[in-house]
Amino acid sequence: MKKWVSLLVMVVLVLSLAGCQKSPEEDAATVVAEVNGATITKGEATEFYNQILLQNQYVAQMYGMAFDPEDKSTISSIKAETLTMLTQNMVLEQKLEELGLGLTEEETADLEAQAQQERAEEIANISNDYGITLEEADELLRSKGIDVRSIV
């Protein structure tokens, strides 16, 4: 009888824990911060965190410094930096909008197109300088665990 009760308790526990898991989309949509009514989602924070992590790895490598992306204090520091920067950016955007200094959709689209053009030119220059194609560079970065789309 005790075995059946224990088994039943374990089954109920496993089923209840399985029901608590969120889909990746639901998890990414989880609100992690709110600034004057505007929200920052876990997906936005994670994307920004990954960019800051890559920048820190690059700087450490450039200057020959040790960098452990799995160190708990490093993770904690970068998470705090991520949340601070996202919050500050949101406050700044809200203030610009309040003052009527924001960009129109057309201006934003023009700037994004210009940035894409400049990135493409920079990538072409790097490819020429190092004598490799974009596909070869992408493969090299992937072998190091870096997705080129997260950088450009």
C-alpha positions in Angstrom: 0.0 0.0 0.0 2.8 2.4 0.9 4.5 1.8 -2.5 1.2 2.7 -4.3 0.8 5.9 -2.3 4.5 6.9 -2.9 4.1 6.1 -6.6 0.9 8.1 -6.8 2.5 11.1 -5.1 5.5 10.9 -7.4 3.3 10.8 -10.5 1.2 13.8 -9.3 4.4 15.7 -8.5 6.0 15.0 -11.9 2.8 15.9 -13.8 2.4 19.1 -11.8 6.0 20.2 -12.5 5.6 19.3 -16.2 2.6 21.6 -16.4 4.5 24.5 -15.0 7.0 24.8 -17.9 6.6 27.7 -20.3 7.1 27.5 -24.0 10.2 29.4 -25.3 7.8 32.1 -26.7 6.0 32.5 -23.4 9.3 32.6 -21.5 10.7 35.3 -23.8 7.5 37.3 -23.3 7.9 37.3 -19.6 8.1 40.9 -18.3 11.4 41.4 -16.3 11.1 45.2 -15.8 8.6 48.0 -16.1 9.6 51.7 -16.7 6.8 54.2 -16.5 4.3 51.7 -17.9 6.5 50.4 -20.7 7.8 46.9 -20.3 11.1 45.1 -20.9 10.7 41.4 -21.7 13.0 38.5 -20.9 13.6 38.0 -24.7 14.7 41.6 -25.1 16.9 41.4 -22.0 18.4 38.1 -23.1 19.3 39.5 -26.6 20.9 42.5 -25.1 22.7 40.4 -22.5 24.2 38.2 -25.2 25.5 41.3 -27.0 27.1 42.7 -23.9 28.6 39.2 -23.2 30.1 39.1 -26.7 31.5 42.6 -26.3 33.1 41.7 -23.0 34.6 38.5 -24.5 36.0 40.5 -27.4 37.6 43.2 -25.2 39.1 40.6 -22.9 40.6 38.8 -25.8 41.8 42.0 -27.4 43.7 43.0 -24.3 44.8 39.4 -23.3 42.7 39.4 -20.2 41.1 36.4 -18.6 37.3 36.2 -19.1 35.1 33.4 -17.9 31.5 33.8 -19.3 30.3 31.1 -16.9 31.6 32.8 -13.7 28.7 33.6 -11.4 30.0 37.1 -10.6 30.6 37.8 -14.3 27.0 36.7 -15.1 25.6 38.7 -12.2 27.5 41.8 -13.2 26.5 41.5 -16.9 22.9 40.9 -16.0 22.9 44.0 -13.8 24.6 46.0 -16.6 22.0 44.8 -19.0 19.0 45.8 -16.9 20.5 49.2 -16.1 21.3 49.9 -19.8 17.8 48.8 -21.0 16.1 50.8 -18.3 18.2 53.9 -19.0 17.5 53.6 -22.8 13.8 53.3 -22.1 13.7 56.4 -19.9 15.7 58.3 -22.5 13.3 57.2 -25.3 10.3 58.2 -23.2 11.8 61.6 -22.4 12.7 62.2 -26.1 9.1 61.4 -27.1 7.7 63.6 -24.3 9.8 66.5 -25.7 8.8 65.8 -29.2 12.4 64.9 -30.2 11.8 61.4 -31.4 12.4 60.2 -34.9 9.6 59.6 -37.4 9.1 56.1 -38.8 10.6 57.3 -42.0 13.7 58.7 -40.3 14.1 55.5 -38.3 13.8 53.4 -41.5 16.4 55.6 -43.3 18.8 55.2 -40.4 18.3 51.5 -40.3 18.9 51.2 -44.0 22.1 53.3 -43.7 23.3 51.2 -40.8 22.7 48.0 -42.9 24.6 49.5 -45.8 27.5 50.5 -43.5 27.6 47.0 -42.0 27.6 45.4 -45.4 30.5 47.6 -46.5 32.4 46.8 -43.3 31.9 43.1 -43.7 33.1 43.3 -47.4 36.2 45.2 -46.2 37.0 42.7 -43.6 36.4 39.8 -46.1 38.8 41.5 -48.5 41.4 42.3 -45.8 41.5 38.7 -44.6 40.9 37.0 -47.9 37.9 35.0 -46.9 34.3 35.0 -47.9 31.4 35.8 -45.6 30.4 32.2 -45.7 33.9 31.1 -44.5 33.9 33.8 -41.8 30.4 32.6 -40.7 31.6 29.0 -40.5 34.7 30.0 -38.5 32.6 31.9 -36.1 30.1 29.1 -35.8 33.0 26.7 -35.0 33.8 29.0 -32.1 30.1 29.0 -31.0 29.3 32.5 -32.3 26.3 33.3 -34.5 27.3 36.1 -36.9 23.7 37.4 -37.0 24.0 38.2 -33.3 26.9 40.5 -34.0 25.8 42.4 -37.2 
